[in-house]
Amino acid sequence: MWRRVGFIRQAKLMLVRFVRMRGLPEEIAKGMALGIFVGMTPTFGFQMAIAIFFAYLLRKNRLAAVIGVWVTNPVTAPVIYTIEYEIGRILLDVERVSLPTDFTWEAYAGLGWDIMYPLWVGGLLTGVVLGALAYFITLKLVPLVKKWRVPRWPRRHWHRNSKNKE
């Protein structure tokens, strides 16, 4: 079924869900900010679960948090994580890690901390900055978006080849 649904239709359905989202603009904006913050952390693969957990724990809008997490997706994650690594590397004043020439487990296991520490520092910083920015933008946009009327998609009429019963 999902293969028949186009990208435009999926985007429109997400817009409809966002427009129909329940809650005050401030609750939705806080959920979105939380989602963006979690989305900026290098927890790829667990971000939605983390966002739902913290949104539930902090009593924020869970749907907005999940939507915010999708700022990092398979398309954007390599770019975002590269930028975050560079920010963290510059802030920590460490050299850029180069990949080892020998392909052994020991050689690559040693890279973990050298990559993850700058990535976490950059991720937390960008998460705070972009989360705060997302809060204020969402706070202003939610009342405007709630006023939109999203028209329905034209429905197909399915013709049945049934015989009239007499």
CORTAPE-V521472 format. One record per backbone hydrogen bond with DSSP energy under -0.5 kcal/mol. NH is the residue of the N-H (numbers start at 0). CO is the residue of the C=O. Records with the same first field share a line. If there is no record, write none. Layout:
# CORTAPE-V521472
NH = CO, CO
This chain:
# CORTAPE-V521472
3 = 0
4 = 0, 1
5 = 3
9 = 5
10 = 6
11 = 7
12 = 8
13 = 9
14 = 10
15 = 11
16 = 12
17 = 13
18 = 14
19 = 15
20 = 17
27 = 23
28 = 24
29 = 25
30 = 26
31 = 27
32 = 28
33 = 29
34 = 30
35 = 31
36 = 32
37 = 33
38 = 34
39 = 35, 36
40 = 36, 37
42 = 40
45 = 42
46 = 42
49 = 45
50 = 46
51 = 47
52 = 48
53 = 49
54 = 50
55 = 51
56 = 52
57 = 53
58 = 54, 55
59 = 54
60 = 26
61 = 59
64 = 60
65 = 61
66 = 62
67 = 63
68 = 64
69 = 65, 66
70 = 67
71 = 68
72 = 70
76 = 72
79 = 75
80 = 76
81 = 77
82 = 78
83 = 79
84 = 80
85 = 81
86 = 82
87 = 83
88 = 84
89 = 85
90 = 86
91 = 87
92 = 88
93 = 88
103 = 101
107 = 103
108 = 104
109 = 105
110 = 107
111 = 108
113 = 109
114 = 110
115 = 111
116 = 112
118 = 114
119 = 115
120 = 116
121 = 117
122 = 118
123 = 119
124 = 120
125 = 121
126 = 122
127 = 123
128 = 124
129 = 125
130 = 126
131 = 127
132 = 128
133 = 129
134 = 130
135 = 131
136 = 132
137 = 133
138 = 134
139 = 135
140 = 136
141 = 137
142 = 138
143 = 139
144 = 140
145 = 141
146 = 142, 143
147 = 144
149 = 147
150 = 148
157 = 155
158 = 156
161 = 159
